[in-house]
Amino acid sequence: MVHQNEKADGQSASTSTKVWFITGTSRGFGRVWAEAALTRGDKVAATARNLESIADLNEKYGDNVLTLALDVTQPEQVKTAVEQAYAHFGRLDIVFNNAGYSLVGTIEEASADDIRALYETNVIGPVSVIQAALPLLRKQGGGHILGTSSNLGHVTLPVIGYYCSSKWAFEAIHESLATEVKPFGINVTIIEPGAYATEFGSQESLKFAQGLDIYADFKANFFGGLRSMERGDPAATPEALFAVVDAENPPLRFFLGSHNLPWVRTAYTERMATWEEWADISNAAQGQAS
């Protein structure tokens, strides 16, 4: 089966059926993208903590899907799942780290255990998947590692600052990874969605730090603003994702949605202005060359 896709430069790229390994497919983007890949004729190893939450995929897509129970915070389970998917399909073209959640709480409110648990899922878990997949991708001569980050990997919001920090770490890891694995023919792309009407804001995707009364009004105003935020349609995203994975030279970073670029452009303009304003003092701190 061959798909024809238009690249950003206007040239078409021809691609054969792809095999995906996707974490966090029970809901949200993971579910949307897994089903979209299956619908276009690709094969998918779909994973979720609760296998029952994705059992219906077997009925809908038959042999094109392999459903696996996976908690990304368990490295041995990660390794087993990746190797099982590879053995089942014979290759893995796309390894997609999508599982994650948000910790809600101010910087003062969140406990060390809250922060540690967030990083186990959002940072260490994806690293476990990457480390399990890389020997297999090198063996087959290439592949494409994708990871779901956020526009909050570049900018931040209050109350979910630790979630933002996990995405900044996620971005740095993938940027370093991209350079390290390029010689092996392995591509890396960070998918950065803006605000979308997914289940990410549901209770299952959020964990709350124990609150302090001093921040109650601040958080109420913050959540009021979030509720009025315009959100994109998740169903509109698969074609953009396919354009990335089918491209001969996929980007390292890719925004999903129309709001991200203006926000990030403004943030970096302000940062550059501050660095320039303080440049003389910064340069003087270099001292004399030794």
FIBAKE-801870 format. One record per residue (C-alpha): residue in three letters; z negated, y negated, x negated. Coordinates in nm, 3 decimals, always signed. Each point is the difference from the previous one (the first is absolute). Layout:
# residues N
   r      pz      py      px
 ALA       Z       Y       X
...
# end
This chain:
# residues 290
   r      pz      py      px
 MET  +0.000  +0.000  +0.000
 VAL  +0.100  -0.339  -0.144
 HIS  -0.119  -0.343  +0.099
 GLN  +0.182  -0.323  -0.079
 ASN  -0.228  -0.299  -0.061
 GLU  +0.070  -0.362  -0.083
 LYS  -0.181  -0.128  -0.305
 ALA  -0.122  -0.357  -0.043
 ASP  +0.300  -0.082  -0.223
 GLY  +0.242  +0.116  +0.269
 GLN  +0.099  +0.322  -0.174
 SER  -0.046  +0.329  +0.183
 ALA  -0.201  +0.287  -0.143
 SER  +0.063  +0.360  +0.104
 THR  -0.306  +0.221  +0.015
 SER  -0.061  +0.362  +0.091
 THR  -0.290  +0.131  +0.205
 LYS  -0.331  -0.101  -0.154
 VAL  -0.334  +0.178  -0.017
 TRP  -0.306  -0.218  +0.061
 PHE  -0.370  +0.056  -0.068
 ILE  -0.199  -0.252  +0.207
 THR  -0.375  -0.047  +0.026
 GLY  -0.168  -0.143  +0.308
 THR  +0.256  +0.101  +0.264
 SER  -0.232  +0.036  +0.298
 ARG  +0.054  -0.356  +0.119
 GLY  +0.129  -0.345  -0.092
 PHE  +0.280  -0.046  -0.250
 GLY  -0.043  +0.351  -0.137
 ARG  +0.080  +0.150  +0.339
 VAL  +0.288  -0.240  +0.067
 TRP  +0.161  +0.061  -0.339
 ALA  -0.048  +0.378  +0.002
 GLU  +0.166  +0.032  +0.340
 ALA  +0.279  -0.239  -0.095
 ALA  +0.077  +0.202  -0.314
 LEU  +0.001  +0.322  +0.201
 THR  +0.219  -0.154  +0.269
 ARG  +0.266  -0.096  -0.254
 GLY  +0.005  +0.359  -0.127
 ASP  -0.228  -0.019  -0.303
 LYS  -0.278  +0.248  -0.071
 VAL  -0.364  -0.109  -0.006
 ALA  -0.326  +0.142  -0.125
 ALA  -0.231  -0.191  +0.236
 THR  -0.370  -0.014  -0.081
 ALA  -0.312  -0.116  +0.180
 ARG  -0.373  +0.065  -0.021
 ASN  +0.007  +0.160  +0.344
 LEU  +0.283  +0.252  +0.023
 GLU  -0.016  +0.002  +0.381
 SER  +0.101  -0.368  +0.003
 ILE  +0.345  +0.088  -0.137
 ALA  +0.047  +0.348  +0.148
 ASP  +0.253  -0.130  +0.253
 LEU  +0.242  -0.077  -0.283
 ASN  +0.055  +0.373  -0.046
 GLU  +0.110  +0.035  +0.362
 LYS  +0.234  -0.299  -0.021
 TYR  +0.161  +0.056  -0.339
 GLY  -0.037  +0.370  -0.082
 ASP  +0.083  +0.107  -0.354
 ASN  +0.073  -0.357  -0.114
 VAL  -0.372  -0.081  -0.003
 LEU  -0.294  +0.152  -0.183
 THR  -0.337  -0.118  +0.128
 LEU  -0.294  +0.011  -0.240
 ALA  -0.367  -0.091  +0.027
 LEU  -0.084  -0.246  -0.276
 ASP  -0.296  -0.218  -0.088
 VAL  +0.127  -0.214  -0.287
 THR  -0.355  -0.042  -0.134
 GLN  -0.001  +0.372  -0.094
 PRO  +0.208  +0.034  -0.321
 GLU  +0.031  +0.379  +0.012
 GLN  +0.116  -0.013  +0.361
 VAL  +0.252  -0.266  -0.099
 LYS  +0.138  +0.214  -0.282
 THR  +0.027  +0.304  +0.228
 ALA  +0.177  -0.195  +0.274
 VAL  +0.254  -0.158  -0.235
 GLU  +0.077  +0.333  -0.166
 GLN  +0.024  +0.176  +0.338
 ALA  +0.249  -0.260  +0.126
 TYR  +0.206  +0.031  -0.317
 ALA  +0.005  +0.378  +0.021
 HIS  +0.090  -0.008  +0.370
 PHE  +0.295  -0.239  -0.025
 GLY  +0.102  +0.061  -0.361
 ARG  -0.021  -0.367  -0.098
 LEU  -0.166  -0.332  +0.088
 ASP  +0.229  -0.302  +0.004
 ILE  -0.253  -0.250  +0.136
 VAL  -0.376  +0.009  -0.054
 PHE  -0.151  -0.257  +0.237
 ASN  -0.365  -0.107  -0.023
 ASN  -0.073  -0.146  +0.342
 ALA  -0.358  +0.106  +0.085
 GLY  -0.260  -0.276  -0.004
 TYR  -0.246  -0.204  +0.203
 SER  -0.166  -0.341  +0.002
 LEU  -0.363  -0.083  -0.066
 VAL  -0.121  -0.286  +0.219
 GLY  -0.279  -0.207  -0.145
 THR  -0.060  -0.307  -0.212
 ILE  -0.044  +0.035  -0.374
 GLU  -0.378  -0.027  +0.044
 GLU  -0.022  +0.250  +0.284
 ALA  +0.182  +0.302  -0.141
 SER  -0.210  +0.255  -0.187
 ALA  +0.098  +0.173  -0.322
 ASP  +0.046  +0.320  +0.198
 ASP  +0.232  -0.180  +0.246
 ILE  +0.213  -0.135  -0.285
 ARG  +0.003  +0.328  -0.190
 ALA  +0.117  +0.192  +0.309
 LEU  +0.279  -0.253  +0.063
 TYR  +0.127  +0.035  -0.356
 GLU  -0.019  +0.379  +0.015
 THR  +0.252  -0.007  +0.286
 ASN  +0.212  -0.307  -0.076
 VAL  +0.020  +0.021  -0.381
 ILE  -0.123  +0.329  -0.146
 GLY  +0.162  +0.208  +0.275
 PRO  +0.351  -0.135  -0.063
 VAL  -0.050  +0.048  -0.374
 SER  -0.086  +0.367  +0.065
 VAL  +0.324  +0.041  +0.195
 ILE  +0.201  -0.169  -0.274
 GLN  -0.157  +0.210  -0.275
 ALA  +0.063  +0.321  +0.196
 ALA  +0.363  -0.093  +0.071
 LEU  +0.114  -0.134  -0.338
 PRO  +0.034  +0.337  -0.182
 LEU  +0.214  +0.126  +0.290
 LEU  +0.216  -0.314  +0.012
 ARG  +0.058  +0.020  -0.376
 LYS  +0.087  +0.369  +0.033
 GLN  +0.267  -0.072  +0.263
 GLY  +0.132  -0.299  -0.196
 GLY  -0.103  -0.291  +0.218
 GLY  -0.141  -0.121  +0.327
 HIS  -0.134  -0.306  +0.177
 ILE  -0.368  -0.089  +0.035
 LEU  -0.081  -0.234  +0.287
 GLY  -0.333  -0.152  +0.096
 THR  -0.110  -0.198  +0.303
 SER  -0.170  -0.316  -0.120
 SER  -0.005  -0.329  +0.195
 ASN  +0.082  -0.366  -0.036
 LEU  -0.376  -0.007  -0.064
 GLY  +0.083  +0.150  -0.338
 HIS  +0.096  -0.358  -0.096
 VAL  -0.219  -0.220  +0.219
 THR  -0.341  +0.050  +0.155
 LEU  -0.190  -0.054  +0.321
 PRO  -0.375  -0.031  +0.047
 VAL  -0.199  +0.283  +0.164
 ILE  +0.243  +0.263  -0.130
 GLY  -0.016  -0.109  -0.363
 TYR  -0.078  +0.348  -0.129
 TYR  +0.303  +0.140  +0.182
 CYS  +0.211  -0.273  -0.162
 SER  -0.147  +0.089  -0.339
 SER  +0.095  +0.365  +0.047
 LYS  +0.360  -0.107  +0.059
 TRP  -0.001  -0.226  -0.308
 ALA  -0.112  +0.304  -0.202
 PHE  +0.263  +0.214  +0.175
 GLU  +0.271  -0.250  -0.096
 ALA  -0.107  -0.013  -0.366
 ILE  -0.008  +0.380  -0.029
 HIS  +0.349  +0.035  +0.147
 GLU  +0.145  -0.278  -0.215
 SER  -0.126  +0.172  -0.316
 LEU  +0.115  +0.336  +0.134
 ALA  +0.353  -0.129  +0.058
 THR  +0.045  -0.081  -0.368
 GLU  -0.160  +0.324  -0.116
 VAL  +0.216  +0.234  +0.210
 LYS  +0.333  -0.184  -0.014
 PRO  +0.113  +0.206  -0.305
 PHE  -0.035  +0.315  +0.213
 GLY  +0.234  -0.128  +0.272
 ILE  -0.288  -0.065  +0.241
 ASN  +0.004  -0.315  +0.212
 VAL  -0.306  -0.177  +0.142
 THR  -0.008  -0.231  +0.301
 ILE  -0.298  -0.176  +0.157
 ILE  +0.051  -0.051  +0.374
 GLU  -0.181  -0.317  +0.111
 PRO  -0.026  -0.038  +0.380
 GLY  -0.125  -0.312  +0.167
 ALA  -0.180  +0.007  +0.335
 TYR  +0.140  +0.268  +0.232
 ALA  -0.106  +0.140  +0.337
 THR  -0.111  +0.337  -0.137
 GLU  -0.325  +0.189  +0.044
 PHE  -0.118  -0.138  -0.335
 GLY  -0.235  -0.233  +0.184
 SER  -0.151  +0.284  +0.201
 GLN  -0.352  +0.132  -0.051
 GLU  +0.142  +0.304  -0.184
 SER  +0.163  -0.225  -0.262
 LEU  -0.296  -0.234  -0.049
 LYS  -0.345  +0.049  -0.144
 PHE  -0.263  -0.266  +0.045
 ALA  -0.261  -0.105  -0.252
 GLN  -0.347  -0.068  +0.134
 GLY  +0.016  -0.359  +0.119
 LEU  -0.223  -0.296  -0.081
 ASP  -0.075  -0.247  +0.278
 ILE  +0.083  -0.295  -0.227
 TYR  +0.370  +0.098  +0.013
 ALA  +0.022  +0.077  +0.374
 ASP  +0.169  -0.325  +0.105
 PHE  +0.232  +0.001  -0.301
 LYS  +0.119  +0.354  +0.077
 ALA  +0.039  -0.077  +0.371
 ASN  +0.234  -0.289  -0.088
 PHE  +0.186  +0.218  -0.249
 PHE  +0.062  +0.278  +0.251
 GLY  +0.102  -0.255  +0.262
 GLY  +0.272  -0.118  -0.237
 LEU  +0.116  +0.355  -0.068
 ARG  +0.035  +0.075  +0.369
 SER  +0.240  -0.294  +0.041
 MET  +0.213  +0.100  -0.301
 GLU  +0.362  +0.090  +0.074
 ARG  +0.061  +0.366  -0.081
 GLY  +0.324  +0.179  -0.082
 ASP  +0.143  +0.307  +0.169
 PRO  -0.058  +0.316  -0.209
 ALA  +0.307  +0.162  +0.159
 ALA  +0.216  -0.267  -0.167
 THR  -0.102  +0.106  -0.353
 PRO  +0.163  +0.341  -0.072
 GLU  +0.350  -0.131  -0.073
 ALA  -0.141  -0.240  -0.259
 LEU  -0.196  +0.286  -0.156
 PHE  +0.311  +0.219  -0.010
 ALA  +0.195  -0.280  -0.170
 VAL  -0.261  +0.002  -0.276
 VAL  -0.015  +0.377  -0.055
 ASP  +0.379  +0.035  +0.015
 ALA  +0.070  -0.282  -0.246
 GLU  +0.128  +0.086  -0.346
 ASN  -0.237  -0.259  -0.149
 PRO  -0.296  -0.036  +0.238
 PRO  -0.234  -0.298  -0.041
 LEU  -0.348  +0.029  -0.146
 ARG  -0.139  -0.208  +0.287
 PHE  +0.133  -0.027  +0.354
 PHE  -0.136  -0.220  +0.280
 LEU  +0.010  +0.131  +0.356
 GLY  +0.012  -0.284  +0.248
 SER  +0.100  -0.366  +0.003
 HIS  -0.339  -0.164  -0.056
 ASN  -0.087  +0.138  -0.343
 LEU  +0.235  -0.193  -0.225
 PRO  -0.092  -0.350  +0.127
 TRP  -0.372  +0.078  -0.029
 VAL  +0.027  +0.144  -0.351
 ARG  +0.237  -0.276  -0.113
 THR  -0.256  -0.262  +0.108
 ALA  -0.284  +0.186  -0.172
 TYR  +0.186  +0.029  -0.330
 THR  +0.113  -0.362  +0.014
 GLU  -0.364  -0.103  +0.030
 ARG  -0.102  +0.232  -0.285
 MET  +0.271  -0.133  -0.229
 ALA  -0.104  -0.358  +0.078
 THR  -0.362  +0.077  -0.092
 TRP  +0.096  +0.176  -0.324
 GLU  +0.228  -0.290  -0.094
 GLU  -0.270  -0.254  +0.080
 TRP  -0.243  +0.174  -0.236
 ALA  +0.259  +0.096  -0.262
 ASP  -0.113  -0.247  -0.269
 ILE  -0.357  +0.126  +0.011
 SER  +0.114  +0.361  +0.016
 ASN  +0.228  -0.048  -0.303
 ALA  -0.272  -0.171  -0.201
 ALA  -0.217  +0.309  +0.052
 GLN  +0.251  +0.199  -0.208
 GLY  -0.141  -0.154  -0.315
 GLN  +0.171  +0.013  -0.339
 ALA  +0.218  +0.296  -0.090
 SER  -0.182  +0.233  -0.238
# end
